[in-house]
């Protein structure tokens, strides 16, 4: 029994006791008062049925009948004419107690049925909503598949157009390298040019692989060292735009293709630098735990609008007039190919943070 039920029970007992006291303390010569008192008994009977259902209504009416019966027999026994009316009142007490309790019980059961039905409807609605979300997700995947199909066709054309000038650039760089003394600093620049041409050629191949599954041979590499190489490539452009590049922490060896993830790092760093034409800061933090390595690229740029954030990895989506919307799409694809995850958070006016999660080398070795 709840606290509220206990309070109601005490109230009913007190009410019945008060009405009974009025009956027994008032003389029979004041018959009009007794008529009022008899009808006051209906109040606790009705309340008993409303509060405690059929059992409450019957118990209250029976208790009142037992309490009231001696008053009828002993105090009204010398008025035989009034006896039938008194006994009829007692009968009505029990009828009212039964009817009130029965109707309240029926109403409570109906209410419970409605509540169960409402709960089932709510569960059905939640299931329908989940199914609708799944349908929307499938539709989004289908739209993405269409974009990937278009990307595959575009990739073939771009690869053909890019490979020819790359071959010419590589041949020219080799000729220049042969004509420069190895002790000359320009010889090192020629080596860098050849390495980057080769890497760009691999990027073209990766670009073609974007729309189809690609095989990857597992290897281990140090993301900190790769970041240092990326910073060297981007440093001149960053200095020109007044962007400070900082690396913090270390991660040890991780699982993946170093060249592919170098492209990932380069894309993320270049995106950050290009997002801060008026200067700013890019902090790259490396953190490691037994389960994963987390690399965070946090810039102080203008941020990304909320309506654009969900589509940021969608192929061909871009907010730059000179962009084609493939950089981050390719970046995410490369990350997934290497068993990682890439997420983004941004607040307009305060900057953007890309979080790259990779698998530590020890995790793979232990498994």
Secondary structure, 3 states (H helix, E strand, C coil): CCHHHHHHHHHHHHHHHHHHHHHHHCCCCCHHHHHHHHHHHHHHHHHHHHHHHHHHHHHHHHHHHHHHHHHHHHHCCCCHHHHHHHHHHHHHHHHHHHHHHHHHHHHHHHHHHHHHHHHHHHHHHHHHHHHHHHHHHHHHHHHHHHHHHHHHHHHHHHHHHHHHHHHHHHHHHHHHHHCCCCCCHHHHHHHHHHHHHHHHHHHHHHHHHCCCCCCCCCCEEEHHHHHHHHHHHHHHHHHHHCEEEEEEECCCEEECCHHHHHHHHHHHHHHHHHCCCCCEEEEEEEEECCCCEEEEEEECCCCCCHHHHCCCCCCCCCCCCCCCCCHHHHHHHHHHHCCCEEEEEEECCCEEEEEEEECEHHHHHHC
